[in-house]
Amino acid sequence: MPSTPEPSLRFIIVGGVAAGASAAAPARRLDERATITVIERGPDVSFANCGLPYFLGGEIKQRDALAIQTPQTLKTLLNLDVRTNTEVVAIDRAAKRVEVRNLAYGTNEWMPYDLLLLAPGAVPIRPRLPGIDDPRILTLRSLQDMDRIKVAAAAAQRVAIIGAGFIGLEMAEQLTRLGKSVTLVEQLDQVLPPLDRLMTRLIEDELHRHKVELILSDGLTGFETTGAEIRCRLASGREIVTDSVVLSIGVRPDTALAKAAGLSLGARGHIRVNEFMQTSDPAIYAAGDAVEIEDLVSHEAVAVPLGGPANRQGRLAADHIFRPAGSVRAYPGSLGTAIVRVFDVAAGLTGWTEKRLRAAGRAYRTVTVNDNDHASYFPGAKPILLKLLWDPGTGRVLGAQVVGLGGVDKRIDVIATAITGELTIDDLAELELAYAPSFGAAKDIVNLAGFAACNTRDGLVIPVDALPDNPAVQVLDVRPPPLVQAYPIPHAGVINIPLAQLRSRWGELDRARPVVTVCALGKTAYFAARILAQNGFHVYSLTGGIRAHFDPRSPAKLPTT
Ligand SMILES: Cc1cc2nc3c(=O)[nH]c(=O)nc-3n(C[C@H](O)[C@H](O)[C@H](O)COP(=O)(O)OP(=O)(O)OC[C@H]3O[C@@H](n4cnc5c(N)ncnc54)[C@H](O)[C@@H]3O)c2cc1C
């Protein structure tokens, strides 16, 4: 006698891109019998939104490469019921059903679910400013947004990009590639706001090198959109006259549906979830840009609107639903590991930055080290700069930022792994990483950062991150004179004694006054600091050298301890 088939589970997914698609596919692999329905408001599913800027700039040639899957292929491959141009407009939690509107026909129907996943993502922020509704002021989230920007850019000679975060920088690069005259406006005093400011200087230089006009510390106040030109008004009173505008000032979670359904939301409107991505209603899961999750370092609730977390969270929700109870590992938390390319420079970060640690009042120590992406004697070595932050109590790594012309991704990923594994600065010093001259160095920059951090912890050196404005402090430049003449430090009273002469000439310095040693990259200054310290000087060293940290706009105070 054939057994009576069990009723199959009805799993509805709202949103069919990163988190939604990442849940649907493993769900099917775990349960052939479930009824899996993906409802997507837009015309496309499972498209690569991270690739949108690169089609605009022509690096990705085929639009189709960004949207490989269609409802038909997903039906064939995974037996998914994918409904595009369809929106979930209400959730009836008591009856476990969603109201679905077919946007093409304007018809509504109710669909029952056993379990629901909300993966609605986020929407670009459009502040209510004068002139904002002009259709030439564009944002980038979907393939259709991309098409609109492509048409606008084709007709434009000048493009203003508002917001110098990840997407703003990618757009600046790609539109410059197209030969557009690009102005990039940022309200803060730095590009890439998540990073510490000094780590962004190389990117600013790279933008200038490629003739991107960069306006910092000036916020947008509105647009004057009469006539063919658009005038972007800035807080300083300055006006940018342009043909087209791309707004990239961040995203907000698309959680009106969740809010109307009475699900618990965080302070900034993100959906609250537990470690298995369940919302305050255990029959409703949520994942992706719409949720707030735990920070891996601080265990506080944070929003991390990035592709990697969205994909892993979607998969975890499916695992929790379809794998045996108790067999699924909880979400470990997010680090916010991210990377961006700006022409030839890449910048990445993972974990906490100095400004975030300082704002949170958390104890930390930091060093910045310079090196090359592979052995400097091997052709093609490219400079790389790494800033490391750690907990002075435990030695645990809290965060890192890496910027450079090569090998940034590898170092950021190594340190992201180190933070996840709760490794310490001593572990970084000891990490055995792959080495051959064309790939790395016998002491990789990650090891160097570990050495420098341990030296700091052990009191061998006291790093400072800028030159003091105190005339009582002697600033000692230990570079060879030709370098000093070619690249003088714009700081009063700098004494030059090259490292090679320091043992015979330190008597020229006043032992009663503190000394800050300076060199190009930080290493020679450390060697000099060790010579002076062992000769009775109270000595500090400029971490990361002039190349990394010299910033006359923010002179540092010497630490008092
Ligand atoms: C231009 C660009 C570049 C990016 N580059 C990177 C990168 O390099 N690295 C990185 O880590 N991240 C990047 N991101 C971020 C990354 O794309 C997002 O973090 C990720 O897509 C979030 O996934 P999600 O599923 O939460 O949201 P989305 O991928 O946005 O998908 C949400 C979908 O839900 C649909 N939806 C919303 N509400 C409803 C409803 N009520 N009914 C039906 N459908 C609904 C929306 O139409 C949308 O298609 C980039 C984003 C953009 C826009």
The ligand as an ORCA input file, in Angstrom:
! r2SCAN-3c Opt
* xyz 0 1
  C      25.474     49.131     -6.857
  C      25.696     48.221     -5.696
  C      26.941     47.658     -5.505
  C      27.168     46.826     -4.409
  N      28.402     46.280     -4.256
  C      28.629     45.449     -3.218
  C      29.879     44.823     -3.073
  O      30.790     45.005     -3.893
  N      30.065     44.021     -2.004
  C      29.075     43.786     -1.089
  O      29.289     43.040     -0.138
  N      27.860     44.353     -1.226
  C      27.616     45.174     -2.254
  N      26.387     45.732     -2.407
  C      25.354     45.466     -1.390
  C      24.634     44.155     -1.676
  O      24.208     44.157     -2.989
  C      23.465     44.047     -0.716
  O      23.970     43.992      0.584
  C      22.636     42.794     -0.984
  O      22.104     42.807     -2.265
  C      21.486     42.737      0.035
  O      20.707     41.622     -0.257
  P      19.160     41.584      0.109
  O      18.655     40.289     -0.384
  O      18.980     41.937      1.525
  O      18.528     42.780     -0.719
  P      18.407     42.930     -2.286
  O      19.498     42.215     -2.964
  O      18.264     44.385     -2.567
  O      17.044     42.210     -2.641
  C      15.845     42.634     -2.080
  C      14.731     42.445     -3.097
  O      13.504     42.418     -2.432
  C      12.517     42.981     -3.249
  N      11.384     43.398     -2.430
  C      11.376     44.325     -1.435
  N      10.151     44.383     -0.855
  C       9.375     43.497     -1.500
  C       7.996     43.118     -1.373
  N       7.217     43.672     -0.457
  N       7.528     42.190     -2.210
  C       8.338     41.618     -3.136
  N       9.615     41.930     -3.307
  C      10.142     42.855     -2.490
  C      13.249     44.154     -3.893
  O      12.607     44.500     -5.112
  C      14.651     43.594     -4.087
  O      14.841     43.140     -5.409
  C      26.121     46.557     -3.494
  C      24.854     47.118     -3.703
  C      24.641     47.935     -4.785
  C      23.288     48.526     -4.994
*
